[in-house]
Amino acid sequence: MPVMMNTRLLLFPFAFREWLTKRAKGPVGEETEAHFNITDVTGSEMSMDVCGFSVSGATGGTDAELCLSMTRDLVTNTVYAYDSPAIIARMQYNGATANVKISLHIKGETANSFGTTLYESAWAAFSPSGTLKLVVNQSTASVTYPGVASGSISHGLSFTNWTDGGIAVVDARNVSGHAIYAEFDNLKVERPSAVRDTLYANTFDGVPDEMQLRALPDSMSVFRSWSSSRFETTFITNNRLVVMPNDGTWQGTWLNPTRNYQNAARMEFQASSLVNLSVNYTSFTQGVAKICFLPEDFPSEIYNGYNSPALYVEMWRSGTNIAFTSYRHNTSGQYGRDCIGPVTNYTAYADGCTVSVTVSTNALHVTYDGETVLNLNHGMSNMTNLYRYGMYPHFEFQNDGSSTHAVIGMDEIAVTSAN
């Protein structure tokens, strides 16, 4: 589902990233701004599919603008209004003619200015969902759009005082007094040389007892849940992760493995790939656990907030058994998912046994304690395109409709990708 912006600014979470992919509307996070390396010959590229504009009271001129920018400083206003040096790819939109003009600018430390224009196209027909892309490295910048290509142009900026690289920024602007919405999708910022992962492993060994997981963002990001009744949040003890959602029915928390503080684990996925997520669950007496394969780094719970295709397996206790159901996720909410294969499969629960979920382009295979519990065709089409930016492991745990204090232990989390 596209994202809509109404004359505002979008910054990305975390610092010193190699990539960030946002394919659907959803929370962006609660961390710091994103810095990308633009100070070498490789540089970074930033792109998004511009789906459309909604303009109230078209003037016949420039009624709305979208900008992709790399700035030196964290900005709290539109890049045009701010006094930070920047390289800007600008799309102007004429609501009366549905035409666009694409331009490329370098900006100095001057507010209310686009600075020097390096390139400007003629007015051309808007291309629905056409990709606007900005590429920046140590010496050149370029902008492309369907039918428009500036070529690599020397920007003449010195990055000696851009010590952390460039901050990726999207902003929308309108003509004063006229409401606009700019709608876009498939937002991506990435270094072309960024590598994919083939292994993630976490046994929580050597971590001091009672340390909160959110103190270890270099290995895993986690929702800042808090159990008021237990005065505790998700923590590690005795080489085990103890996962606690907020108090209340259906309250949950999520976990995303990270390669380092800046970058989520992103597994390689190709036509011949097998991606496996496995974890040992302990103290699983109530609640719902999920093992998810997402096409982006998503810092929230997928049921209520995720609006893009994905695969996941859901588990819960049923008497002395553990139950498994697999889903194709399409959009958020009650009717946003399709059950794959048997509605549930039950097997005897044993504390500390490993759940292992493997996905390929056409199959989903689940084992528990080494025994197969689900083996089916998942029915997802065009998997290599869906996961073209990589496959992001994602875990969740929540209370169910009758529990408010569910807890689960997780040991030896491992994620692998093999061809």
C-alpha positions as CSV (number, residue, x, y, z in Angstrom):
1,M,0.0,0.0,0.0
2,P,1.4,3.4,-0.9
3,V,2.4,6.0,1.7
4,M,0.7,9.4,1.6
5,M,2.4,12.6,2.7
6,N,0.6,15.9,3.3
7,T,3.3,18.7,3.1
8,R,5.6,17.2,5.5
9,L,9.0,15.6,6.1
10,L,10.1,11.9,6.4
11,L,13.4,10.9,8.0
12,F,14.6,7.4,8.4
13,P,15.6,5.5,11.6
14,F,19.1,4.5,12.7
15,A,22.5,5.9,11.8
16,F,25.1,4.7,9.4
17,R,22.9,2.4,7.4
18,E,23.9,0.6,4.2
19,W,20.2,0.1,3.3
20,L,16.7,0.9,4.2
21,T,13.6,-0.5,2.5
22,K,10.0,0.7,3.1
23,R,7.5,-1.1,0.8
24,A,4.3,-0.3,2.7
25,K,2.7,2.1,5.0
26,G,3.7,1.5,8.6
27,P,5.7,2.8,11.5
28,V,9.2,3.9,10.7
29,G,10.7,3.6,14.2
30,E,11.9,5.6,17.2
31,E,15.6,5.8,16.7
32,T,17.9,8.5,15.2
33,E,18.3,9.7,11.7
34,A,19.8,7.6,8.9
35,H,23.3,8.4,7.5
36,F,24.4,6.8,4.3
37,N,27.9,6.7,2.8
38,I,28.2,9.1,-0.1
39,T,31.9,10.1,0.4
40,D,33.4,7.5,-1.9
41,V,33.1,6.5,-5.6
42,T,30.3,4.0,-4.8
43,G,28.1,6.4,-3.0
44,S,24.4,5.7,-2.3
45,E,21.2,5.8,-4.2
46,M,17.7,6.8,-3.1
47,S,14.5,6.0,-5.0
48,M,10.7,5.8,-4.7
49,D,7.7,5.1,-7.0
50,V,5.6,8.3,-7.2
51,C,2.0,7.0,-7.4
52,G,0.2,10.3,-7.7
53,F,-0.7,13.7,-6.3
54,S,-4.1,15.0,-5.0
55,V,-4.3,18.8,-5.4
56,S,-6.9,21.2,-4.2
57,G,-7.2,24.4,-6.2
58,A,-4.7,23.9,-9.0
59,T,-3.0,27.2,-10.1
60,G,-1.7,26.1,-13.5
61,G,1.9,26.3,-12.3
62,T,3.8,24.3,-9.7
63,D,1.1,23.1,-7.3
64,A,3.1,20.5,-5.4
65,E,6.6,19.2,-5.1
66,L,8.3,16.0,-3.9
67,C,12.0,16.0,-3.0
68,L,14.6,13.3,-2.4
69,S,17.6,14.7,-0.6
70,M,20.9,13.9,1.0
71,T,21.6,16.5,3.7
72,R,24.5,17.0,6.0
73,D,22.4,17.7,9.1
74,L,19.3,16.4,10.7
75,V,16.5,18.7,9.4
76,T,13.3,19.5,11.2
77,N,11.7,21.4,8.3
78,T,11.6,21.0,4.5
79,V,15.0,20.9,3.0
80,Y,14.2,24.0,1.0
81,A,13.5,25.9,4.2
82,Y,16.5,24.6,6.2
83,D,20.0,26.0,6.2
84,S,21.8,22.7,5.8
85,P,23.9,21.8,2.7
86,A,22.1,19.2,0.6
87,I,21.8,17.5,-2.8
88,I,18.2,17.5,-3.9
89,A,16.2,15.7,-6.6
90,R,13.1,17.7,-7.1
91,M,9.8,16.8,-8.8
92,Q,7.4,19.7,-9.5
93,Y,3.8,18.9,-10.3
94,N,1.3,20.9,-12.3
95,G,-2.2,19.9,-11.1
96,A,-4.0,21.5,-14.1
97,T,-2.0,19.6,-16.8
98,A,-0.8,16.6,-14.8
99,N,2.7,17.4,-16.0
100,V,6.0,17.2,-14.0
101,K,9.4,18.8,-14.1
102,I,12.5,17.1,-12.7
103,S,15.5,19.0,-11.5
104,L,18.7,18.5,-9.5
105,H,20.1,21.0,-7.1
106,I,23.0,21.6,-4.7
107,K,22.3,23.7,-1.7
108,G,24.6,25.6,0.7
109,E,24.0,26.8,4.2
110,T,21.1,29.1,3.1
111,A,17.5,28.8,4.2
112,N,14.6,29.2,1.8
113,S,16.6,28.2,-1.3
114,F,17.2,25.3,-3.6
115,G,20.6,26.7,-4.2
116,T,22.3,26.0,-7.6
117,T,20.4,24.2,-10.3
118,L,22.6,21.5,-11.9
119,Y,19.9,20.1,-14.2
120,E,16.3,20.8,-15.1
121,S,14.0,18.9,-17.5
122,A,11.2,20.3,-19.6
123,W,7.6,19.7,-18.5
124,A,6.6,16.2,-19.3
125,A,3.6,13.9,-18.7
126,F,3.4,12.4,-15.2
127,S,4.1,8.7,-15.2
128,P,1.9,7.0,-12.5
129,S,4.1,4.9,-10.2
130,G,7.2,6.0,-12.2
131,T,10.5,5.7,-10.2
132,L,12.3,8.9,-9.1
133,K,15.9,8.2,-8.2
134,L,18.7,10.2,-6.8
135,V,22.3,8.9,-6.9
136,V,25.1,10.7,-5.0
137,N,28.8,9.9,-4.6
138,Q,31.9,11.8,-3.6
139,S,32.0,13.9,-6.8
140,T,28.8,13.5,-8.8
141,A,25.0,13.3,-8.6
142,S,22.3,12.3,-11.0
143,V,18.5,12.1,-11.1
144,T,16.3,9.8,-13.3
145,Y,12.6,9.5,-13.9
146,P,10.8,7.8,-16.8
147,G,11.9,9.7,-19.9
148,V,14.3,11.8,-17.9
149,A,18.0,11.3,-17.2
150,S,20.4,14.0,-16.1
151,G,23.5,11.9,-16.4
152,S,26.3,12.1,-13.8
153,I,27.0,15.8,-13.0
154,S,29.8,17.1,-10.9
155,H,28.2,18.6,-7.7
156,G,31.3,20.5,-6.5
157,L,30.5,19.9,-2.9
158,S,33.2,19.2,-0.3
159,F,32.2,16.4,2.1
160,T,35.1,17.1,4.5
161,N,32.6,18.3,7.2
162,W,30.0,15.7,6.3
163,T,31.7,13.3,8.7
164,D,28.8,10.9,9.0
165,G,27.9,10.9,5.3
166,G,24.4,12.0,4.1
167,I,21.0,11.9,5.8
168,A,18.3,10.5,3.6
169,V,15.2,12.8,3.6
170,V,11.9,12.8,1.7
171,D,9.7,15.9,1.9
172,A,6.6,17.2,0.2
173,R,5.7,20.9,-0.3
174,N,2.6,22.7,-1.7
175,V,1.6,26.1,-2.9
176,S,0.5,28.2,0.1
177,G,-3.2,27.8,0.8
178,H,-3.7,24.7,-1.3
179,A,-3.9,21.2,0.2
180,I,-2.0,18.4,-1.4
181,Y,-1.2,14.8,-0.9
182,A,1.8,13.1,-2.5
183,E,1.5,9.4,-2.7
184,F,4.5,7.1,-3.1
185,D,5.6,3.5,-2.6
186,N,8.7,1.2,-2.7
187,L,11.0,3.7,-1.0
188,K,14.6,2.5,-1.0
189,V,17.9,3.9,0.1
190,E,20.9,1.7,-0.5
191,R,24.6,1.5,-1.3
192,P,24.9,-0.6,-4.5
193,S,27.7,-2.5,-2.9
194,A,25.7,-3.5,0.2
195,V,25.9,-7.2,0.9
196,R,23.2,-9.7,1.9
197,D,23.4,-12.0,4.9
198,T,23.7,-15.7,4.9
199,L,23.9,-16.4,8.6
200,Y,22.6,-14.8,11.9
201,A,23.0,-16.6,15.2
202,N,22.3,-15.5,18.7
203,T,22.7,-17.7,21.8
204,F,22.6,-14.8,24.3
205,D,25.8,-16.2,25.9
206,G,27.9,-13.9,27.9
207,V,25.2,-11.3,28.4
208,P,24.8,-10.1,32.1
209,D,21.7,-11.5,33.8
210,E,18.7,-9.1,33.8
211,M,20.1,-7.0,31.0
212,Q,17.2,-5.6,28.9
213,L,17.3,-6.6,25.3
214,R,16.8,-3.0,24.1
215,A,20.3,-2.4,25.5
216,L,21.7,-4.6,22.8
217,P,20.6,-3.0,19.5
218,D,23.7,-4.3,17.7
219,S,22.2,-7.8,17.8
220,M,18.5,-7.3,17.9
221,S,15.9,-4.5,17.9
222,V,12.8,-4.9,20.0
223,F,9.6,-3.1,20.8
224,R,9.8,-1.1,24.0
225,S,7.1,-3.1,25.7
226,W,6.7,-2.9,29.5
227,S,4.8,-5.1,31.9
228,S,3.7,-2.8,34.7
229,S,2.5,-5.7,36.9
230,R,6.0,-7.3,36.8
231,F,8.0,-4.0,36.6
232,E,10.0,-5.6,33.8
233,T,10.5,-5.6,30.0
234,T,12.0,-8.2,27.6
235,F,15.4,-9.2,29.2
236,I,18.1,-11.8,29.1
237,T,19.0,-14.2,32.0
238,N,20.9,-17.5,32.1
239,N,21.7,-17.2,28.3
240,R,18.0,-17.0,27.6
241,L,15.8,-14.3,26.2
242,V,12.6,-13.7,28.3
243,V,10.1,-12.0,26.0
244,M,7.4,-9.9,27.7
245,P,4.6,-8.1,25.9
246,N,2.7,-5.2,27.5
247,D,-0.1,-6.2,29.9
248,G,-3.5,-6.7,28.4
249,T,-5.2,-9.1,26.0
250,W,-3.7,-9.3,22.5
251,Q,-0.8,-6.9,23.6
252,G,2.4,-8.0,21.9
253,T,6.0,-7.3,21.2
254,W,8.3,-7.9,18.2
255,L,12.0,-8.7,17.7
256,N,14.1,-8.0,14.6
257,P,17.6,-9.6,14.3
258,T,20.3,-7.0,13.4
259,R,23.7,-7.3,11.8
260,N,24.8,-4.3,13.8
261,Y,23.1,-1.3,15.4
262,Q,22.6,0.3,12.0
263,N,21.4,-2.5,9.8
264,A,18.7,-5.2,10.2
265,A,19.7,-8.7,9.2
266,R,18.8,-9.1,5.6
267,M,19.0,-12.6,4.1
268,E,19.9,-13.4,0.6
269,F,16.9,-14.8,-1.4
270,Q,17.1,-16.0,-5.0
271,A,15.3,-18.5,-7.1
272,S,17.3,-21.3,-5.6
273,S,17.4,-20.0,-2.1
274,L,16.3,-21.7,1.1
275,V,15.9,-19.4,4.1
276,N,15.5,-21.0,7.5
277,L,14.5,-19.4,10.8
278,S,14.8,-21.5,13.9
279,V,14.4,-20.9,17.6
280,N,14.1,-22.9,20.9
281,Y,11.0,-21.9,22.8
282,T,10.7,-22.5,26.6
283,S,8.1,-21.6,29.2
284,F,5.5,-21.4,26.4
285,T,2.3,-21.9,28.4
286,Q,0.0,-19.3,26.9
287,G,0.0,-16.5,24.3
288,V,0.8,-16.5,20.5
289,A,4.3,-16.7,18.9
290,K,5.0,-15.9,15.3
291,I,8.0,-16.5,13.0
292,C,7.8,-14.2,10.0
293,F,9.6,-13.7,6.6
294,L,9.2,-10.0,5.6
295,P,10.4,-8.1,2.5
296,E,11.5,-5.1,4.6
297,D,12.6,-4.2,8.1
298,F,9.3,-3.6,9.9
299,P,9.3,-2.3,13.5
300,S,5.8,-3.3,14.6
301,E,3.3,-6.1,14.8
302,I,2.3,-7.4,11.3
303,Y,-1.4,-8.2,12.1
304,N,-2.4,-4.7,12.8
305,G,0.1,-2.7,10.9
306,Y,1.7,-4.4,7.9
307,N,0.2,-3.8,4.5
308,S,2.3,-5.9,2.1
309,P,2.6,-9.6,1.2
310,A,4.6,-11.8,3.5
311,L,4.7,-15.3,5.0
312,Y,4.6,-16.3,8.6
313,V,3.9,-19.2,11.0
314,E,1.8,-18.8,14.1
315,M,2.0,-21.0,17.2
316,W,0.0,-21.3,20.4
317,R,-0.6,-23.9,23.2
318,S,-3.6,-26.2,23.1
319,G,-3.7,-28.3,26.2
320,T,-0.5,-30.4,26.2
321,N,0.1,-29.7,22.5
322,I,1.6,-26.9,20.5
323,A,-0.4,-25.8,17.5
324,F,0.9,-24.5,14.2
325,T,-0.8,-22.5,11.4
326,S,0.9,-20.9,8.4
327,Y,-0.4,-17.7,6.7
328,R,0.0,-15.7,3.6
329,H,-0.2,-12.1,4.8
330,N,-1.7,-9.5,2.4
331,T,-2.7,-6.5,4.4
332,S,-3.4,-5.6,8.0
333,G,-6.5,-6.7,10.0
334,Q,-8.8,-9.6,10.3
335,Y,-9.3,-10.2,6.6
336,G,-5.8,-9.5,5.6
337,R,-4.4,-13.0,5.6
338,D,-5.0,-16.4,4.1
339,C,-4.5,-19.7,5.9
340,I,-2.1,-22.0,4.0
341,G,-2.8,-25.7,4.0
342,P,-4.3,-27.3,7.1
343,V,-5.9,-24.9,9.5
344,T,-3.8,-26.2,12.4
345,N,-1.4,-29.0,13.1
346,Y,-0.9,-30.2,16.6
347,T,2.0,-32.0,18.2
348,A,3.0,-32.7,21.8
349,Y,4.7,-29.7,23.4
350,A,8.1,-30.2,25.1
351,D,10.0,-27.4,26.7
352,G,13.1,-26.3,24.9
353,C,12.4,-27.9,21.6
354,T,13.4,-26.2,18.4
355,V,10.9,-24.8,15.9
356,S,12.4,-24.6,12.4
357,V,10.7,-22.9,9.5
358,T,12.2,-23.1,6.0
359,V,10.9,-21.1,2.9
360,S,11.8,-21.4,-0.8
361,T,10.1,-19.9,-3.8
362,N,7.2,-22.4,-3.6
363,A,7.4,-24.3,-0.4
364,L,7.1,-23.8,3.4
365,H,8.4,-26.5,5.7
366,V,8.0,-26.5,9.5
367,T,9.6,-28.9,11.9
368,Y,9.2,-29.2,15.7
369,D,11.9,-31.2,17.6
370,G,13.1,-32.5,14.3
371,E,9.7,-33.8,13.2
372,T,7.8,-32.3,10.3
373,V,4.5,-30.6,11.3
374,L,3.8,-28.6,8.1
375,N,5.1,-29.2,4.6
376,L,3.1,-27.4,1.9
377,N,3.1,-25.1,-1.1
378,H,2.7,-21.6,0.3
379,G,1.0,-20.2,-2.9
380,M,3.0,-17.0,-2.9
381,S,3.7,-15.8,-6.5
382,N,6.8,-14.1,-7.7
383,M,8.8,-14.6,-4.5
384,T,12.1,-13.4,-6.0
385,N,10.5,-10.1,-6.9
386,L,8.8,-9.8,-3.5
387,Y,12.0,-10.4,-1.7
388,R,14.2,-8.7,-4.2
389,Y,15.8,-6.5,-1.5
390,G,16.3,-9.5,0.8
391,M,14.3,-11.4,3.3
392,Y,14.0,-9.9,6.8
393,P,13.6,-12.3,9.8
394,H,10.9,-11.0,12.3
395,F,9.6,-12.6,15.5
396,E,6.6,-11.7,17.6
397,F,5.0,-12.8,20.8
398,Q,1.7,-11.6,22.3
399,N,-1.0,-12.3,24.8
400,D,-4.1,-14.0,23.5
401,G,-7.8,-13.1,24.1
402,S,-7.8,-14.5,27.6
403,S,-4.3,-13.9,28.8
404,T,-2.7,-10.6,30.0
405,H,0.7,-11.8,31.4
406,A,2.0,-14.3,28.9
407,V,5.8,-14.9,28.8
408,I,8.0,-17.0,26.5
409,G,11.7,-17.9,26.6
410,M,13.8,-17.9,23.4
411,D,17.1,-19.7,23.1
412,E,19.5,-20.1,20.2
413,I,17.9,-18.0,17.5
414,A,19.5,-18.9,14.1
415,V,18.7,-17.7,10.6
416,T,20.4,-19.1,7.5
417,S,20.2,-18.5,3.7
418,A,21.6,-21.1,1.3
419,N,21.4,-21.7,-2.4
